[in-house]
């Protein structure tokens, strides 16, 4: 049984890593990885593949940037050649990036079965490219693996047959569970001046050492912003800057800045204002282990990312999502996430002040977010193809 798994952007790596391991354990199954290069930074890709213990991709398409139409077309042309040569029995796509949809379309047109992992999520905001990718992929994929209950209902409402849908849990949490302890061995907190090496040896007097420095270091917040709606316009960037300027009065802000965000700050002449913000520590994009450690020890997260909403819910860290909608509602109803739908920096700052004052939303871990989702998916696929 030959399987091809597709990655196109960094969030895909965390999802494919546990799936690749689980598929490889099935008797008579092989898994190959295609990296489309949709979002590609050699340094960061190498870090993620190494940290997640992924093999070097079997195929790298080197697509790069461009408009959504251009990237979709380039991926389809390049991926078709791989499928023709490999003749896989199944193609697994994850998430909602352009590579997800493009490779799904190629597979379906060539008569290859497709499994979509992280199916059924809906923001109901069709201005988001990811929403269109999700809807179109789910409409034609053969097997849909769902992370949360809302996805089951959405697919039912869209008329998807029950026999195509499987409630498997969240593969992104599989990676978080696997690497949470290893993340504690990184030096990111010391590197950013958030902790000293001594603080990481809190039980040294008893002859035991621990890498858990949460109690001595959670005096900062982490910010990530990269959504086009937030960073592609001057107005959106000015809202982010106002939020930074307000929030940094009370605490340090660690901001691993996305290349897209930095480029637009410079484009609109806002980079100097960003550089002048007090208590702001900007970094390049971080490795997976470093970012887990940074999140785990933070007082709160300010973000517009989808995956971070899930990770903070599992970690129990308060999350403020600077977006109009979320495709992951369970992070709000059950988890630690708050949706800031009016995108008002002053209201967001007020919500942050509540957290800093100790008024923290208590969440719980959603069903099947237990680190075993990939195993369930592999077992279900083995049963389907038996």
TORKOL-4160 file (C-alpha; in steps of 0.2 Angstrom, whole numbers, padded with zeros to 4 digits, m for minus):
386
<pt num="1" X="0000" Y="0000" Z="0000"/>
<pt num="2" X="0008" Y="0016" Z="m0006"/>
<pt num="3" X="0004" Y="0032" Z="0002"/>
<pt num="4" X="0010" Y="0050" Z="m0002"/>
<pt num="5" X="0008" Y="0063" Z="0011"/>
<pt num="6" X="0009" Y="0082" Z="0007"/>
<pt num="7" X="0016" Y="0096" Z="0016"/>
<pt num="8" X="0016" Y="0114" Z="0010"/>
<pt num="9" X="0019" Y="0126" Z="0025"/>
<pt num="10" X="0026" Y="0124" Z="0042"/>
<pt num="11" X="0009" Y="0120" Z="0051"/>
<pt num="12" X="0008" Y="0105" Z="0040"/>
<pt num="13" X="0024" Y="0098" Z="0047"/>
<pt num="14" X="0017" Y="0095" Z="0064"/>
<pt num="15" X="0002" Y="0086" Z="0057"/>
<pt num="16" X="0011" Y="0075" Z="0045"/>
<pt num="17" X="0025" Y="0070" Z="0057"/>
<pt num="18" X="0014" Y="0058" Z="0068"/>
<pt num="19" X="0004" Y="0052" Z="0053"/>
<pt num="20" X="0020" Y="0047" Z="0044"/>
<pt num="21" X="0026" Y="0037" Z="0059"/>
<pt num="22" X="0009" Y="0029" Z="0061"/>
<pt num="23" X="0007" Y="0024" Z="0043"/>
<pt num="24" X="0025" Y="0017" Z="0042"/>
<pt num="25" X="0021" Y="0005" Z="0056"/>
<pt num="26" X="0007" Y="m0003" Z="0046"/>
<pt num="27" X="0012" Y="m0020" Z="0039"/>
<pt num="28" X="0014" Y="m0018" Z="0020"/>
<pt num="29" X="0012" Y="0001" Z="0020"/>
<pt num="30" X="0025" Y="0014" Z="0014"/>
<pt num="31" X="0024" Y="0033" Z="0016"/>
<pt num="32" X="0032" Y="0046" Z="0006"/>
<pt num="33" X="0032" Y="0064" Z="0009"/>
<pt num="34" X="0030" Y="0078" Z="m0004"/>
<pt num="35" X="0035" Y="0095" Z="0001"/>
<pt num="36" X="0028" Y="0108" Z="m0012"/>
<pt num="37" X="0038" Y="0122" Z="m0006"/>
<pt num="38" X="0023" Y="0133" Z="m0005"/>
<pt num="39" X="0030" Y="0142" Z="0010"/>
<pt num="40" X="0049" Y="0138" Z="0010"/>
<pt num="41" X="0063" Y="0145" Z="0021"/>
<pt num="42" X="0078" Y="0133" Z="0020"/>
<pt num="43" X="0083" Y="0136" Z="0038"/>
<pt num="44" X="0066" Y="0135" Z="0045"/>
<pt num="45" X="0061" Y="0119" Z="0035"/>
<pt num="46" X="0077" Y="0110" Z="0040"/>
<pt num="47" X="0074" Y="0115" Z="0059"/>
<pt num="48" X="0056" Y="0108" Z="0058"/>
<pt num="49" X="0060" Y="0092" Z="0049"/>
<pt num="50" X="0075" Y="0089" Z="0061"/>
<pt num="51" X="0065" Y="0093" Z="0077"/>
<pt num="52" X="0050" Y="0083" Z="0072"/>
<pt num="53" X="0061" Y="0068" Z="0067"/>
<pt num="54" X="0054" Y="0068" Z="0049"/>
<pt num="55" X="0065" Y="0061" Z="0035"/>
<pt num="56" X="0071" Y="0072" Z="0021"/>
<pt num="57" X="0056" Y="0074" Z="0009"/>
<pt num="58" X="0056" Y="0061" Z="m0005"/>
<pt num="59" X="0051" Y="0075" Z="m0017"/>
<pt num="60" X="0053" Y="0094" Z="m0016"/>
<pt num="61" X="0043" Y="0104" Z="m0029"/>
<pt num="62" X="0051" Y="0121" Z="m0025"/>
<pt num="63" X="0035" Y="0131" Z="m0029"/>
<pt num="64" X="0038" Y="0147" Z="m0020"/>
<pt num="65" X="0027" Y="0162" Z="m0020"/>
<pt num="66" X="0014" Y="0170" Z="m0031"/>
<pt num="67" X="m0004" Y="0173" Z="m0032"/>
<pt num="68" X="m0016" Y="0160" Z="m0026"/>
<pt num="69" X="m0020" Y="0155" Z="m0044"/>
<pt num="70" X="m0002" Y="0154" Z="m0049"/>
<pt num="71" X="0003" Y="0144" Z="m0034"/>
<pt num="72" X="m0012" Y="0132" Z="m0036"/>
<pt num="73" X="m0008" Y="0129" Z="m0054"/>
<pt num="74" X="0011" Y="0127" Z="m0052"/>
<pt num="75" X="0008" Y="0114" Z="m0038"/>
<pt num="76" X="m0005" Y="0104" Z="m0048"/>
<pt num="77" X="0007" Y="0103" Z="m0063"/>
<pt num="78" X="0022" Y="0098" Z="m0053"/>
<pt num="79" X="0012" Y="0086" Z="m0042"/>
<pt num="80" X="0004" Y="0077" Z="m0056"/>
<pt num="81" X="0021" Y="0071" Z="m0062"/>
<pt num="82" X="0025" Y="0064" Z="m0045"/>
<pt num="83" X="0008" Y="0055" Z="m0045"/>
<pt num="84" X="0011" Y="0048" Z="m0062"/>
<pt num="85" X="0028" Y="0041" Z="m0058"/>
<pt num="86" X="0024" Y="0034" Z="m0041"/>
<pt num="87" X="0006" Y="0028" Z="m0044"/>
<pt num="88" X="0001" Y="0029" Z="m0025"/>
<pt num="89" X="m0015" Y="0020" Z="m0018"/>
<pt num="90" X="m0019" Y="0035" Z="m0007"/>
<pt num="91" X="m0014" Y="0053" Z="m0005"/>
<pt num="92" X="m0016" Y="0061" Z="0012"/>
<pt num="93" X="m0017" Y="0080" Z="0014"/>
<pt num="94" X="m0018" Y="0090" Z="0030"/>
<pt num="95" X="m0025" Y="0107" Z="0035"/>
<pt num="96" X="m0031" Y="0120" Z="0024"/>
<pt num="97" X="m0016" Y="0128" Z="0014"/>
<pt num="98" X="m0016" Y="0130" Z="m0005"/>
<pt num="99" X="m0006" Y="0114" Z="m0007"/>
<pt num="100" X="m0020" Y="0105" Z="0002"/>
<pt num="101" X="m0032" Y="0109" Z="m0011"/>
<pt num="102" X="m0020" Y="0108" Z="m0026"/>
<pt num="103" X="m0014" Y="0091" Z="m0022"/>
<pt num="104" X="m0032" Y="0085" Z="m0019"/>
<pt num="105" X="m0038" Y="0091" Z="m0036"/>
<pt num="106" X="m0024" Y="0082" Z="m0044"/>
<pt num="107" X="m0027" Y="0066" Z="m0035"/>
<pt num="108" X="m0046" Y="0066" Z="m0038"/>
<pt num="109" X="m0044" Y="0069" Z="m0057"/>
<pt num="110" X="m0031" Y="0055" Z="m0058"/>
<pt num="111" X="m0043" Y="0043" Z="m0049"/>
<pt num="112" X="m0032" Y="0042" Z="m0033"/>
<pt num="113" X="m0041" Y="0041" Z="m0016"/>
<pt num="114" X="m0039" Y="0056" Z="m0005"/>
<pt num="115" X="m0039" Y="0057" Z="0014"/>
<pt num="116" X="m0041" Y="0074" Z="0022"/>
<pt num="117" X="m0035" Y="0076" Z="0040"/>
<pt num="118" X="m0042" Y="0091" Z="0049"/>
<pt num="119" X="m0058" Y="0091" Z="0039"/>
<pt num="120" X="m0074" Y="0099" Z="0043"/>
<pt num="121" X="m0068" Y="0115" Z="0051"/>
<pt num="122" X="m0077" Y="0131" Z="0046"/>
<pt num="123" X="m0075" Y="0149" Z="0050"/>
<pt num="124" X="m0089" Y="0154" Z="0038"/>
<pt num="125" X="m0078" Y="0168" Z="0032"/>
<pt num="126" X="m0075" Y="0166" Z="0013"/>
<pt num="127" X="m0063" Y="0180" Z="0012"/>
<pt num="128" X="m0051" Y="0169" Z="0020"/>
<pt num="129" X="m0042" Y="0158" Z="0007"/>
<pt num="130" X="m0041" Y="0144" Z="0020"/>
<pt num="131" X="m0060" Y="0143" Z="0021"/>
<pt num="132" X="m0061" Y="0140" Z="0002"/>
<pt num="133" X="m0048" Y="0127" Z="0003"/>
<pt num="134" X="m0056" Y="0118" Z="0017"/>
<pt num="135" X="m0074" Y="0118" Z="0009"/>
<pt num="136" X="m0067" Y="0113" Z="m0008"/>
<pt num="137" X="m0056" Y="0099" Z="m0002"/>
<pt num="138" X="m0069" Y="0092" Z="0009"/>
<pt num="139" X="m0082" Y="0092" Z="m0005"/>
<pt num="140" X="m0071" Y="0079" Z="m0015"/>
<pt num="141" X="m0060" Y="0070" Z="m0003"/>
<pt num="142" X="m0064" Y="0052" Z="0000"/>
<pt num="143" X="m0061" Y="0051" Z="0018"/>
<pt num="144" X="m0063" Y="0065" Z="0031"/>
<pt num="145" X="m0054" Y="0064" Z="0048"/>
<pt num="146" X="m0061" Y="0077" Z="0060"/>
<pt num="147" X="m0053" Y="0085" Z="0075"/>
<pt num="148" X="m0068" Y="0092" Z="0084"/>
<pt num="149" X="m0087" Y="0089" Z="0086"/>
<pt num="150" X="m0091" Y="0105" Z="0076"/>
<pt num="151" X="m0083" Y="0097" Z="0061"/>
<pt num="152" X="m0095" Y="0083" Z="0061"/>
<pt num="153" X="m0110" Y="0094" Z="0061"/>
<pt num="154" X="m0103" Y="0105" Z="0047"/>
<pt num="155" X="m0100" Y="0090" Z="0036"/>
<pt num="156" X="m0117" Y="0083" Z="0040"/>
<pt num="157" X="m0125" Y="0100" Z="0036"/>
<pt num="158" X="m0116" Y="0100" Z="0019"/>
<pt num="159" X="m0123" Y="0083" Z="0015"/>
<pt num="160" X="m0107" Y="0073" Z="0016"/>
<pt num="161" X="m0111" Y="0054" Z="0018"/>
<pt num="162" X="m0108" Y="0048" Z="0036"/>
<pt num="163" X="m0097" Y="0033" Z="0029"/>
<pt num="164" X="m0084" Y="0046" Z="0023"/>
<pt num="165" X="m0082" Y="0054" Z="0040"/>
<pt num="166" X="m0072" Y="0049" Z="0055"/>
<pt num="167" X="m0069" Y="0058" Z="0072"/>
<pt num="168" X="m0051" Y="0055" Z="0075"/>
<pt num="169" X="m0045" Y="0069" Z="0086"/>
<pt num="170" X="m0031" Y="0081" Z="0083"/>
<pt num="171" X="m0014" Y="0076" Z="0075"/>
<pt num="172" X="m0007" Y="0093" Z="0079"/>
<pt num="173" X="m0009" Y="0088" Z="0098"/>
<pt num="174" X="0000" Y="0072" Z="0094"/>
<pt num="175" X="0016" Y="0082" Z="0090"/>
<pt num="176" X="0013" Y="0093" Z="0105"/>
<pt num="177" X="0012" Y="0078" Z="0117"/>
<pt num="178" X="0027" Y="0070" Z="0110"/>
<pt num="179" X="0038" Y="0085" Z="0111"/>
<pt num="180" X="0032" Y="0095" Z="0126"/>
<pt num="181" X="0046" Y="0088" Z="0138"/>
<pt num="182" X="0059" Y="0089" Z="0125"/>
<pt num="183" X="0055" Y="0107" Z="0122"/>
<pt num="184" X="0059" Y="0111" Z="0140"/>
<pt num="185" X="0078" Y="0107" Z="0136"/>
<pt num="186" X="0079" Y="0122" Z="0124"/>
<pt num="187" X="0087" Y="0138" Z="0130"/>
<pt num="188" X="0075" Y="0150" Z="0122"/>
<pt num="189" X="0070" Y="0157" Z="0138"/>
<pt num="190" X="0088" Y="0161" Z="0143"/>
<pt num="191" X="0092" Y="0167" Z="0125"/>
<pt num="192" X="0078" Y="0180" Z="0126"/>
<pt num="193" X="0082" Y="0185" Z="0144"/>
<pt num="194" X="0066" Y="0178" Z="0151"/>
<pt num="195" X="0075" Y="0166" Z="0163"/>
<pt num="196" X="0092" Y="0161" Z="0169"/>
<pt num="197" X="0100" Y="0144" Z="0169"/>
<pt num="198" X="0099" Y="0144" Z="0188"/>
<pt num="199" X="0080" Y="0146" Z="0188"/>
<pt num="200" X="0078" Y="0130" Z="0177"/>
<pt num="201" X="0086" Y="0120" Z="0192"/>
<pt num="202" X="0073" Y="0124" Z="0204"/>
<pt num="203" X="0075" Y="0108" Z="0214"/>
<pt num="204" X="0094" Y="0107" Z="0213"/>
<pt num="205" X="0096" Y="0107" Z="0232"/>
<pt num="206" X="0088" Y="0090" Z="0233"/>
<pt num="207" X="0099" Y="0083" Z="0220"/>
<pt num="208" X="0086" Y="0084" Z="0206"/>
<pt num="209" X="0085" Y="0096" Z="0192"/>
<pt num="210" X="0070" Y="0101" Z="0181"/>
<pt num="211" X="0068" Y="0111" Z="0165"/>
<pt num="212" X="0051" Y="0117" Z="0170"/>
<pt num="213" X="0053" Y="0136" Z="0174"/>
<pt num="214" X="0035" Y="0141" Z="0172"/>
<pt num="215" X="0033" Y="0148" Z="0189"/>
<pt num="216" X="0049" Y="0159" Z="0188"/>
<pt num="217" X="0046" Y="0165" Z="0170"/>
<pt num="218" X="0028" Y="0168" Z="0165"/>
<pt num="219" X="0030" Y="0187" Z="0165"/>
<pt num="220" X="0028" Y="0190" Z="0147"/>
<pt num="221" X="0015" Y="0187" Z="0133"/>
<pt num="222" X="0018" Y="0180" Z="0115"/>
<pt num="223" X="0012" Y="0188" Z="0100"/>
<pt num="224" X="0010" Y="0181" Z="0082"/>
<pt num="225" X="0002" Y="0190" Z="0068"/>
<pt num="226" X="0002" Y="0185" Z="0050"/>
<pt num="227" X="m0016" Y="0184" Z="0043"/>
<pt num="228" X="m0018" Y="0194" Z="0027"/>
<pt num="229" X="m0034" Y="0203" Z="0035"/>
<pt num="230" X="m0022" Y="0209" Z="0049"/>
<pt num="231" X="m0006" Y="0212" Z="0040"/>
<pt num="232" X="m0009" Y="0216" Z="0022"/>
<pt num="233" X="m0016" Y="0234" Z="0025"/>
<pt num="234" X="m0010" Y="0249" Z="0034"/>
<pt num="235" X="m0025" Y="0250" Z="0045"/>
<pt num="236" X="m0023" Y="0232" Z="0050"/>
<pt num="237" X="m0005" Y="0235" Z="0055"/>
<pt num="238" X="m0009" Y="0251" Z="0064"/>
<pt num="239" X="m0021" Y="0241" Z="0075"/>
<pt num="240" X="m0008" Y="0228" Z="0079"/>
<pt num="241" X="0005" Y="0242" Z="0083"/>
<pt num="242" X="m0008" Y="0251" Z="0094"/>
<pt num="243" X="m0011" Y="0234" Z="0103"/>
<pt num="244" X="0008" Y="0232" Z="0105"/>
<pt num="245" X="0010" Y="0249" Z="0112"/>
<pt num="246" X="m0004" Y="0247" Z="0125"/>
<pt num="247" X="0001" Y="0230" Z="0130"/>
<pt num="248" X="0019" Y="0233" Z="0132"/>
<pt num="249" X="0016" Y="0245" Z="0146"/>
<pt num="250" X="0012" Y="0231" Z="0157"/>
<pt num="251" X="0023" Y="0216" Z="0152"/>
<pt num="252" X="0036" Y="0211" Z="0140"/>
<pt num="253" X="0030" Y="0205" Z="0122"/>
<pt num="254" X="0039" Y="0192" Z="0113"/>
<pt num="255" X="0035" Y="0194" Z="0094"/>
<pt num="256" X="0042" Y="0181" Z="0082"/>
<pt num="257" X="0038" Y="0191" Z="0067"/>
<pt num="258" X="0032" Y="0183" Z="0051"/>
<pt num="259" X="0041" Y="0188" Z="0035"/>
<pt num="260" X="0025" Y="0194" Z="0028"/>
<pt num="261" X="0021" Y="0205" Z="0043"/>
<pt num="262" X="0039" Y="0213" Z="0043"/>
<pt num="263" X="0038" Y="0216" Z="0024"/>
<pt num="264" X="0022" Y="0225" Z="0025"/>
<pt num="265" X="0027" Y="0235" Z="0040"/>
<pt num="266" X="0042" Y="0242" Z="0030"/>
<pt num="267" X="0030" Y="0244" Z="0014"/>
<pt num="268" X="0018" Y="0256" Z="0024"/>
<pt num="269" X="0032" Y="0265" Z="0033"/>
<pt num="270" X="0028" Y="0258" Z="0050"/>
<pt num="271" X="0044" Y="0248" Z="0054"/>
<pt num="272" X="0052" Y="0263" Z="0064"/>
<pt num="273" X="0036" Y="0264" Z="0075"/>
<pt num="274" X="0038" Y="0245" Z="0078"/>
<pt num="275" X="0056" Y="0246" Z="0083"/>
<pt num="276" X="0053" Y="0260" Z="0095"/>
<pt num="277" X="0040" Y="0250" Z="0105"/>
<pt num="278" X="0045" Y="0247" Z="0123"/>
<pt num="279" X="0046" Y="0230" Z="0131"/>
<pt num="280" X="0045" Y="0222" Z="0114"/>
<pt num="281" X="0057" Y="0208" Z="0109"/>
<pt num="282" X="0056" Y="0204" Z="0091"/>
<pt num="283" X="0064" Y="0188" Z="0084"/>
<pt num="284" X="0065" Y="0178" Z="0068"/>
<pt num="285" X="0052" Y="0164" Z="0066"/>
<pt num="286" X="0057" Y="0151" Z="0079"/>
<pt num="287" X="0059" Y="0132" Z="0078"/>
<pt num="288" X="0045" Y="0121" Z="0084"/>
<pt num="289" X="0053" Y="0116" Z="0101"/>
<pt num="290" X="0058" Y="0133" Z="0105"/>
<pt num="291" X="0040" Y="0140" Z="0102"/>
<pt num="292" X="0032" Y="0126" Z="0112"/>
<pt num="293" X="0043" Y="0131" Z="0127"/>
<pt num="294" X="0039" Y="0150" Z="0124"/>
<pt num="295" X="0021" Y="0147" Z="0124"/>
<pt num="296" X="0021" Y="0135" Z="0139"/>
<pt num="297" X="0028" Y="0148" Z="0150"/>
<pt num="298" X="0019" Y="0163" Z="0144"/>
<pt num="299" X="0005" Y="0173" Z="0154"/>
<pt num="300" X="m0005" Y="0174" Z="0138"/>
<pt num="301" X="m0004" Y="0173" Z="0119"/>
<pt num="302" X="m0010" Y="0186" Z="0107"/>
<pt num="303" X="m0013" Y="0178" Z="0089"/>
<pt num="304" X="m0022" Y="0176" Z="0073"/>
<pt num="305" X="m0016" Y="0159" Z="0070"/>
<pt num="306" X="m0027" Y="0144" Z="0069"/>
<pt num="307" X="m0015" Y="0130" Z="0076"/>
<pt num="308" X="m0010" Y="0141" Z="0091"/>
<pt num="309" X="m0028" Y="0142" Z="0097"/>
<pt num="310" X="m0027" Y="0123" Z="0098"/>
<pt num="311" X="m0010" Y="0122" Z="0106"/>
<pt num="312" X="m0014" Y="0134" Z="0120"/>
<pt num="313" X="m0030" Y="0125" Z="0124"/>
<pt num="314" X="m0020" Y="0109" Z="0127"/>
<pt num="315" X="m0007" Y="0119" Z="0137"/>
<pt num="316" X="m0020" Y="0128" Z="0147"/>
<pt num="317" X="m0012" Y="0145" Z="0142"/>
<pt num="318" X="m0025" Y="0160" Z="0140"/>
<pt num="319" X="m0026" Y="0164" Z="0121"/>
<pt num="320" X="m0033" Y="0180" Z="0114"/>
<pt num="321" X="m0037" Y="0178" Z="0095"/>
<pt num="322" X="m0037" Y="0194" Z="0085"/>
<pt num="323" X="m0049" Y="0188" Z="0072"/>
<pt num="324" X="m0068" Y="0190" Z="0067"/>
<pt num="325" X="m0071" Y="0171" Z="0067"/>
<pt num="326" X="m0063" Y="0155" Z="0071"/>
<pt num="327" X="m0064" Y="0138" Z="0062"/>
<pt num="328" X="m0060" Y="0130" Z="0079"/>
<pt num="329" X="m0074" Y="0135" Z="0090"/>
<pt num="330" X="m0071" Y="0121" Z="0103"/>
<pt num="331" X="m0055" Y="0131" Z="0108"/>
<pt num="332" X="m0068" Y="0145" Z="0114"/>
<pt num="333" X="m0082" Y="0134" Z="0121"/>
<pt num="334" X="m0071" Y="0121" Z="0130"/>
<pt num="335" X="m0053" Y="0128" Z="0129"/>
<pt num="336" X="m0044" Y="0144" Z="0135"/>
<pt num="337" X="m0047" Y="0154" Z="0119"/>
<pt num="338" X="m0056" Y="0171" Z="0118"/>
<pt num="339" X="m0062" Y="0177" Z="0101"/>
<pt num="340" X="m0059" Y="0196" Z="0099"/>
<pt num="341" X="m0071" Y="0198" Z="0084"/>
<pt num="342" X="m0072" Y="0217" Z="0084"/>
<pt num="343" X="m0053" Y="0218" Z="0081"/>
<pt num="344" X="m0052" Y="0234" Z="0093"/>
<pt num="345" X="m0035" Y="0236" Z="0101"/>
<pt num="346" X="m0042" Y="0244" Z="0116"/>
<pt num="347" X="m0054" Y="0230" Z="0120"/>
<pt num="348" X="m0041" Y="0217" Z="0117"/>
<pt num="349" X="m0030" Y="0226" Z="0129"/>
<pt num="350" X="m0044" Y="0227" Z="0142"/>
<pt num="351" X="m0046" Y="0208" Z="0140"/>
<pt num="352" X="m0027" Y="0206" Z="0142"/>
<pt num="353" X="m0027" Y="0216" Z="0158"/>
<pt num="354" X="m0040" Y="0205" Z="0165"/>
<pt num="355" X="m0028" Y="0190" Z="0162"/>
<pt num="356" X="m0013" Y="0199" Z="0169"/>
<pt num="357" X="m0024" Y="0203" Z="0185"/>
<pt num="358" X="m0027" Y="0184" Z="0187"/>
<pt num="359" X="m0044" Y="0183" Z="0180"/>
<pt num="360" X="m0040" Y="0168" Z="0169"/>
<pt num="361" X="m0052" Y="0158" Z="0159"/>
<pt num="362" X="m0051" Y="0140" Z="0164"/>
<pt num="363" X="m0052" Y="0128" Z="0150"/>
<pt num="364" X="m0052" Y="0109" Z="0147"/>
<pt num="365" X="m0044" Y="0097" Z="0134"/>
<pt num="366" X="m0056" Y="0093" Z="0120"/>
<pt num="367" X="m0061" Y="0074" Z="0117"/>
<pt num="368" X="m0048" Y="0064" Z="0108"/>
<pt num="369" X="m0034" Y="0077" Z="0110"/>
<pt num="370" X="m0024" Y="0064" Z="0118"/>
<pt num="371" X="m0009" Y="0062" Z="0107"/>
<pt num="372" X="m0016" Y="0046" Z="0098"/>
<pt num="373" X="m0025" Y="0054" Z="0084"/>
<pt num="374" X="m0013" Y="0048" Z="0070"/>
<pt num="375" X="m0014" Y="0030" Z="0077"/>
<pt num="376" X="m0033" Y="0030" Z="0076"/>
<pt num="377" X="m0032" Y="0037" Z="0058"/>
<pt num="378" X="m0019" Y="0024" Z="0053"/>
<pt num="379" X="m0030" Y="0010" Z="0060"/>
<pt num="380" X="m0045" Y="0017" Z="0051"/>
<pt num="381" X="m0036" Y="0017" Z="0035"/>
<pt num="382" X="m0030" Y="0000" Z="0037"/>
<pt num="383" X="m0047" Y="m0006" Z="0040"/>
<pt num="384" X="m0054" Y="0003" Z="0025"/>
<pt num="385" X="m0041" Y="m0004" Z="0013"/>
<pt num="386" X="m0041" Y="m0021" Z="0020"/>
